[in-house]
Amino acid sequence: MACAGSGKTKTAVHRLIEMRRLLDDAHGMVALLSFSNVAVETFKKDYYALMQGSGAGRRSFGIEIDTVDGFITTNVLRPHGHRTMGCNRAPYLVEGREPFLKSFTVYDGERNNPTTDIRITVDAGVFNFQVGSRSLKTVVPSEARRALQKLGSHGAYTHGSARYWVLRILKEQPFVLRALVRRYPHILVDEAQDIGAEHQAILELMIAAGTKLSLIGDSHQGIYEFAHANGAFLAEYGTRPGVTSQQLNINYRSVPAILKVANILSGRNDGAHRQDKGTLSGAFYVPFQKTEKEKTLAVFRSLLNVAKIDEKHGVVLCRSADWALDWSGAGDGQGQGIVRSFAEATICRDKLHNMADAFAHASAGVVGLLADKHGDLISRLAKSRMEPQDVKIKRAIWTFVKDPATGLPSGTLLADKEWHPSLSTRAKAFVQKLAADHGLTVADNLGQRLAKKALENRPLLKLPDLAGAQPVKFRISTVHKAKGESLEAVMYVASKEHLRQLLDGTATEVGRIGYVAVTRAKDLFVLAVPKSCLAEFEPELIAKGFQKPGIADY
């Protein structure tokens, strides 16, 4: 069990090296797994640095570093999925936006839903299936299995169904499980509080077959309860016979004033490695009104200046993606279908300055203008290792996305009368050239696919973004996306409900999300509290260790 900022990354990498040294098996490998690509890249960087420092060079023989999903996809789903899915090709991931998926549906007793919307959970080895974006409805297992099998027979799987297929493969193809355990006799999982029921079921199968498992994590940071990942497996695993539990309880990240708040919220008693800074530092609270977001961001900037922290290191975190989009001024979204994908790409590029998401949305739009047989193109473009032809296609889409003059039109244009006509003309020409250059097939009825629906006589970007003084620019994200990061300064924007659960501690998912936000900060944490309830919560905020800043420009 490890507290926030305790050096889990360093510990995990050192343990990986030591386990590999002790493993007397020329054919076996030790795997270090986590739940984000950022963590994986950090592990690889630290591992290679340690190996070079020891004179061994960039040797990676006998070890594997990957995400948990990447590990099971690479070792089980892609090479062996066809045996259970009934397809004649290597399985590929679909995002749910691919046009060819329209014909794949599942009946919930009242209406048909996209098969890609099926949510799958496992309880005591039994699969449960639900659909619905707001209120979940249970799907009859036979109906869900039929729908998943139909999609699987085409080789397609979603993020949600990948673990379903892996579990079935390991159970229905025993030789695959034996080979997997033979190849990976020891596995180390970082951020183990994020292990959900499906991941746990897979790991339990491997444990029963002979794999030794090590877990590193903090149950107070379990913020994926919607995926049945609440830290319970991590907390329970240390009590099993033959398993030794160790503690990492020194925080190397945060200044003592921030750690004091974190300890009160979590009920822990972790020690601080750092000393107080000579400048402004610690945990503070400021009031905000949703109608005055720029003013609140300006207050955060003022605090950064007093703390002598560069503004580019200030990060604003929110509980949900909707809040993050609202605070970033991304607008309320326009367009439908393929056009909406291009509209969201425009907003990501012009307002959020997030080119990765802009490319992802634009790619979905481009694939929507190609024939259904190219439905796997999105997943192919997302691979770290691509075929030479896919590299060229990806480069072409990037060029289209980055150029508002001849490619994806600017978000400052009126959506219905200026932006859409430009998009329609350019997108049609682009996919025709893409097809001619790379042997692709253009879909029928491009005009219908690019129909001008749900577009208004206003720019895609909110009007305040186009006039007046330039707003304060910070990275604005969700707590989930910032998980695992060390940030110099954080402002967490909370609703009254978020605030109540934060102050109540880490017993609930929302409380743990607030705790994760607090423990990301190295030097400065600012809690933005709704002005309407500040008087109600102020005494409790002070009792928990938060301070009222000494500046008066808010």
N, C-alpha and C positions, 0 to 999 in steps of 0.2 A: 504494500500500500504506500502510495507516494503523494505528498502534498503538492499543491501548485508551486511551480517554480523551483522544484527540488532537484532538477537535473536528471529527469527521467530519460531524456535522449542520450546523455552521456552514459548513464547507467546501463541502458539497453544495449548500446553499442559495445561497451566493455564486456557485458555478459555474453553477447553474441560471439565475440572473439574467443572468450574463455571456453564457452561450450564447444566451439568448433575445435579448439585445441585438445579438449578432453575426449572428444568423440572418436573412439577407436573404430572407425568404419569408413573405409575408402569409398564406398558407394553412397553412403548417407550424406544428407545435407542438413544444415541448421537454418531455419527460416525465421526472420524477424519481420513481423507484420504489424501494420497500423491501419488507420482508417482514413487517411488523407494523403494525396500526392505530395503535399508540402512536407508532411512528416517523413515520407519515404525519401524524398530528395535530401532532407536534412540528415537522415540516417546514413545515406550513401556517402554524402560529403564527409561526415565525421568518421565513418568507417575507413574510407580511403586515406584520410589524413592520418589516422592512427597507424594504418598499415605502412604508409610511407615513412612515418616517424620511426617505426621499428625496423626499417630497412627492408621490408617485404614488398615494397612497391604497391601498385594498385591491384593486388591480387584479390580475387573474389571467389577463388575455388572453394567449393564446399559450403558456401553460404548463399542465401537468397533474401533479398529485401524487397518487399512489395506491400501493396494494400491487401487487406483480407480478401476483398472481392476480386482483386487482380490475381491473387494466389489461386483461389478456387476456380476462377475462369480459365487461367492458363493451364492448370494441371488437371482439371476435371472436365469442365464444361465444353471447351473448344475441342480438345482431342477426343473426347468420349461421348459428347452430347448426342451425336447422331444415333447412338445405340438405343437410347431411351426416347428421344424426341421423334425418331422415325424420319429424319431428313436425310437428304443425299449430299449434304455439304457441311462444312464447318459452321456451327451456329454463330450468329452475329447479333449484336445489340441494336435494339430500336429505341428511339426516344419517345415515341408516341405521336409525333407530329408528321410522320411519313404518310403521304397520301394513300399508298396502297393498303394501309391498315384499316381503311374505312369498311372493308368487307369482313373484318374480324370482330365479332361482337359476342357478348354473353348475356343471357336473359336472367333478370333478377326476380322474376315473378310478375313484374308489371311492364317493364320495357327493356329494350336492348341497350347495353352499355359497351363501350370499347373494351376489348379484351385486355388492352394494355393498362386499363384502370383497375384491374383486379388486384386487391391487396391480399397477400397470403401470409398467414401466421401458422405457427406450429405449436401445439400444446400436447405434451406427453406423447410425441410421435405422430399426432393426428393433425392433418392439414385443415385449416379453416379458411374460407374464402369470403371476401366482402367487396362491394363496389359502392361508389358514391363519393362526391367531392365534399359534401357538407354533412349529410346524415348517412352513415354507412348502413347498407342493407346486406344481410347474409345471402350468399348465393348457394344453391344446392350443390354439394360437392361434385356430383356427376356432371352437372352443367358446366361448372368451372373447369373441371378436368378435360371435358370435351373441347371447350373453347381454347384452353392452353395447348392441348394436343394439336388442334388444327393450326394454330399459329406456329407451334414448334415444328410441325411437319414441313414448314417452309424455311426452317432454320432460324427463326426469329425468337428472341427472348428480350424481356425488359429487365431493368434493374431489380424490380420486385420478384420476377419469376426466376431469375438466375439461381437464387439459393434453393428454390423449389426443385428445379431440375437437378442441381448438384446433389441434394439429399436423395432424390429418387435414383440417380445414377449410382451413388455409393451403396444404396440398399439393394438395388436390382442387379448391379454388376459387381459382385463381391471382389473380383480380381482387381478392379480399379482401386478399391479401398486398400487392399493388401499392398499393391504397388505404391500407393501414395504414402502409406506408413513406412514402407521399406525405404523409400527415398527421403522421407523427412521424419527421422526418429525423434527429433526435438524441435519444438516450435515455441517462439517467444512472441507474445502479443502485447504491444504497447497500447495505451489508452483503452485498457481492457474493460473499463466501465461502459464502453460503447458496444460491447458484445450483446447483440439481440438474441431473441429466442432461436432464430434460424441459424445464425452463426454458432450459437452454443450447441445446437443439435449436431451440426457438422463436426465441431471440435470434440464433442462427446463420443461420436462414432470413432474418431481417430484415437482418442484416449483409450477407449475400450479395445481397440485393435493393436495398441502398443506404443503410440506416440506419447512422449513426455511433454507436458505443457507448462510454460512459465508465463505468468501474467504480471503486468505492471500497469497501475492506474490509480485513480482516485474516485471513489464512489460518489463523492460530493460534486463531481463534474459530469455526472451522467445526465446528458440533456437530450437524449434521443428516446424518450419514453414512448413516443408515438410508434417507434419501431421495437417496442418491448425491450429497450436497453436502458435499464435503470440502475445499473451497478450491482444488482443482486448476485449475479454469477461471480463477479470479482470478490465481493464480500464473503460469499459462501465457500469459494474455492480454497481459500487459505485454511479452512477448518477441516479439510479432507485428510484422511490418513495418508501419511507419506508425503504430504505437502508442507513445506516450511514457509511461514509468513514472516517477512521482514518489513521494516518501516523506513521510509525516507521522509524526514520531518524538519529539514532545514530549507527555508525558502531563500533562494539566491537571486530572485527576480525583483521583488518589491521592497520599497523602503518600509521601515518599521510601522509608520502610521497607516499604510495601506494594509499591511499584514495584520495589524491589530483589528481592523474592521473584518477582514476575512476570517480570522480566528473566532470572533464573536458570532459571525453569521453561521459558521460551520460547526462550532462547538469543539474545534481542534485547539491545540496548543503548540503550534509550530514555531520554531525559532527563526529569527531573522539573521541572515548573514551580512546584509548591507547596513550601513549607517545612514542617518538622516543627511540630506543634502544641505548645502549652505543656502540654496535658493528655495523658493516656494515648492513644497512637495507634500504629498499626502492625499487624503480622500475628502472631497468637498461636495457640497450640494448647492444648486442654483435653481431658481424657479424658471418655468417656461410657459409660453402660451403657443398653441399650435398655429395660431394666426401670425405669430412673430418668430418664425423659425430662424430667419437670417439674423435677428437680434440675438437669439440664443447662441448661434454659432459665433457671432462676434464676441460674446462674453467668453466663450471657450478660447477664442484666439487671444483675448486679453490675458487670460490666465496663463496661457502658453508663453506669452511674452514675459510676464512676471517671473515665470518659472525658468526662463531662458531655454525653452524647448523650441526647436524649429517647427514652424507651422506644418511642414510636410510630414512630421511625425505624429501629428494629432489625428486620432481616429474616432469617428462617431459610430457607436454600436446601438442596434435596435433589437428588440425581441423578435420581430418578424420581418419577412421580406417586404410585406406591404408597407410597414412603417419605414423601412430603409428606403424604399422607392419614393415614398411621400417626402421624406426629409431631404432626399437628393434632388427633388423637384423634377422627377422623371415624367410627370404627367399621368393622366389616367388611362392612357392607351387608346389607340384608334385602329380601325381596320378589322377585317375578319380573315381567317384562314391564312393563306400564303401572304397576302398583303400585310396582315398583322405581324407576321414574322419579320418582314422587311421594315415595318414601322418600329418594332422593338429594337431591331438592329440599329436603326437611325438614332434612336434615343440613347442607346448604350454608347454609341460613338460620339455623338454631339453634346450630350449632357453629362453622362456618367463617366466619359473618357475611359470606358472599359472595352477595349478592343477585342478581348477574348470572347466576351458575351456577344458583342456585335457580330463577330465572325460566326458564332454558333447559331444565332438567330438567322443571319443571312444564308448560312448553309442550308438550314431547314427550308427557307424560301426557295432557294435554287433547286434543291432536290424535288420540291413540290412542282417544279416546272419541267421535270424530266419524267420519262416513262417509269412505270411502277417497278420494272425490273432493276432499277438503280436504287431501290429502297435501302440497301445496306451502305450507301455511299457515306452517310453521316458517320456511321460507326467506323468506317475505313479511314475517314479523314481525322478521326480522333485518336488513332493509334500512334504510339511513339515511333514505331517502325512501319513505314508505309512503302508500298510498291512505287517505283519511279513514276508511273503514270499518275498515281494518286497525289504524289508530291506536286506535280505540275498543275493538277486540278485545284489543289489547295492554294497554290500560289496565285492562280488566276482569280479565285474567289476573294482572296485577301486584297488583291489589286482593286477589284470591284468595290469592296467594302470601304477601303481607305480613301477613295477619290470621290468627293461630293460633286466635282465638276463634270465628270463623265461616267461615274459609277452610281453608287447608292446616293440619291439626292439629299440635299441638306434639310435638316429638321426645321430650319427657319422659314421654309416655304409653306404657303397655305396648303393644308393636307389634301383637300378635295380638288382644287383648281390648278395647283402648281406642282405639288410634290407627286401626286399620283400619276398625272400624264407623263412626267419625266421618268418616274419609276417604270411605268408600263413599257415605254419605248426602249429604255436602256436594258431592262431585265430580259425582254424578248430578244434583243440583239445579242445580249451576253450569252444566254443559253444556246442560241443558234451557233455562235462562235465556239462555245464550249463543246458542243456536239461535233462540230466539224473538226476541231483540233484534237479531240480525245476519243472519238468513236462512240459518243453517247447518243442516246435517242431522246429527242424532245417530246414532251407529252402533247396530246391533242388539246384543242380548245384553250390556248394560252390566254386569250382575252377573257374567257369566263373564269379561269383560275386567278386572274389578276383583276377581278371585278372591283369596282369602286363602291364598296359597302362599308358602312359605319365610319366613314371619314367625314370630318366636319370642316367648315370654312374658317379654320384657324390653324396655326402651325402645330406640328407634333410636339414641340417644346412649349412649356408654359410661357405665356407672354412676359411675366416678370423676368424670365431668364434672358429676354432679348433686348431689354432696355434698362436704362439706369446704371447705377454703379455695379461693378462686378461683385457678385456675392463671394463670401468666404468659401474657399474650396478645400474640403477635407475628404479623405476617404470615408465613405459612409457605407456600412455593411451590417450584416447580422452577427449576433454573437456566435452562431453556429459556424459561420465562415471564418471567424477569427480564432476559433478554438485551437489551442496549441501554440499560439503566437505569443511573443513577448513584445509589448508595445510601450513606447515611452510615455504616452499620454492617451487616456481614453475618456470619452464622454458617453455615458449610457443614458439613453432617453427612455424614461419609464412612464407608463400610465399609472393610475391610482392602484389598479389591480396588481400590476407588475411590482410596484413599490411595496405594497402590503406583503406579498409573498417573498420578496427579497428580504425584508426585515424579519420575517418569520423564520428564516433559515433555509436549510437545504432539504427539507422533507418533501417538497414538491418539485416538479420539473421546472416551473417558472422560477421558483426560488433558487434552484441550482443554476439556471441560466443567468440570473443576476449575479450569483457568486462567481461564475466563470468570467463575466464581464469585469468584475472587481479585480480578479486575480490575473487578468491580462496585463494590467498596468504596472510599469516599473517605477515611475516617478510621480505621476499625477493621475488621479481618478476623479472625475466630475460626474455626479449623479444629477441629471436634469429631472426635476420634480414638477408635476403640474402645479401651476400657481394657485389653482382653486383649492388644493388640498395641502398646501405647504404648512399652514398653521396647525393643521391636524397632526401632521407627522413630524414637525420640527423637533419637539422634545425627544422623540424616539430616535430620530436621526442622530442627534447629538449624543444620546446615550450609547448608540452603536459605534461611535467613533468618528462620525462625519463632522466636518467643520464648515462654518459659513465663511466664504472667502472675504478678504478685507478690501476688495475693490468695489466701487459703487457705480460702475458703468453698465448696470443692467437694471 
